[in-house]
Amino acid sequence: MMKKTILRDWKKIIIEDAPIPTLEEDEALIKLKYGGICGTDIHVYSHRHATATIPRVLGHEYCGEIVKINTKGDTDLKPGDFVTSHPLNACGNCNSCLLGKENVCSNLEIYGVHTDGCFAEYFKVPIKKIYKINKEIDPIVAAQIEPLAVALHDVSLSKLERGQSVFIISAGPIGLLIALVARQCGASKIVMSELNDYRIRLAQSMGFTVLNPTEKDFEEKLLAETNGEGFNVIFEVSGSKQGSEIMTKITAQRATIVIVGVPVDKYPVDTGAFLAKELKAVGVRIHNRYAYKEAVEMINSGVINEDLKKLVTNIFPLDKIEEAISFSIEDKEHFKVLLKP
């Protein structure tokens, strides 16, 4: 038997004793090491996700250990391996899937949203979705592979070129990960906007310029960072009305605006700016398997792992999941929250 967290009703998670999952063909049993709470988990818990269903085991950010494998095929996976897995189920037959863009599959299922996720002592996943992590990697870092894959996917679709300037609206978890990836890609200047003082200090401690949008002459200060030319790539991560307003005002000619944040409402956008400057708008959704593989490789290389350690500020026991979610919603002096069995 094992402990499993399950969202039985909106805003009501029960800790249950449950049988350890039985494996079907080509599945592996994973023992959770760490799971990360993200905005999607909070939206599902709070009944603010349009397509989520209950009862549901939440969670799609994790690292764990293979306990058992059931397959007749060839695989280099074995019990004891340190792993993670791509948390999406796609149909494999629609046009998006056939083009390798399963993240926009017409019948997409997301773990922890439409099918059970990782917030349990043990869970099972298809072998084909599993990626190995080097055993010497800090599991606190490895638990951030999934959100790192989001950032890699976002920067990839932006077509960011070495030497270009970047403006990121929001220094939350995804915004700061985008900043780290953009720096690795050779951005010449990275500026962020953020309201939360704690997040501002954290981003500044990692070497990024951060401006508070409530400051006087905020727009002028932003443009001054690029000598009045505007930014080449803008990532709108806040999903806010203010973000939708500023994103077209501080662009360079022929800049790219990447829409990352999920808006809570429909906001007006200055389409005239798109015409006048020949701007490009790019929508992004989660990540594909290529970005996930790249995230695993980046973590295994260790190139940004010291920075990623700084992002984890709180760890809760798995059976305190409701307390951890409430803390994530209410506390203003934290960044990334993990769960540990």
HUNOR-V866695 format. One line per field, one symbol per residue. burial: I if it has 9 or more other C-alpha atoms within 8 Angstrom, else O. A space follows every 50 residues. Layout:
burial = ???
//
This chain:
burial = OIIIIIIIOIOIIOIOOOOOOOIOOIIIIIIIIIIIIOOOIIIIIIIOIO OIOOOIIIIIIIIIIIIIIIOOOOOOOOIOIIIIOIIIOIIOOIOIIIOO IIIIIOOIIIIIIIIIIIIIIIIIIIOOIIIIIOOOIOIIIIIIIIIIII IIIIIOOIOIOOOIIIIIIIIOIIIIIIIIIIIOIIIIOIIIIIIOOIII OOIIOOOIIIIIOOOOOIIOOIIOOIOOOIIIIIIIIIIIOOIIIIIIOI IIIIIIIIIIIOOOOOOOOOOOIIOOIIIIOIOIOOIIOOIIIIIIOIII OIOIIOOIIOIIIIIIIIOOIOOIIOOIOOOOOIIIIIIII
//
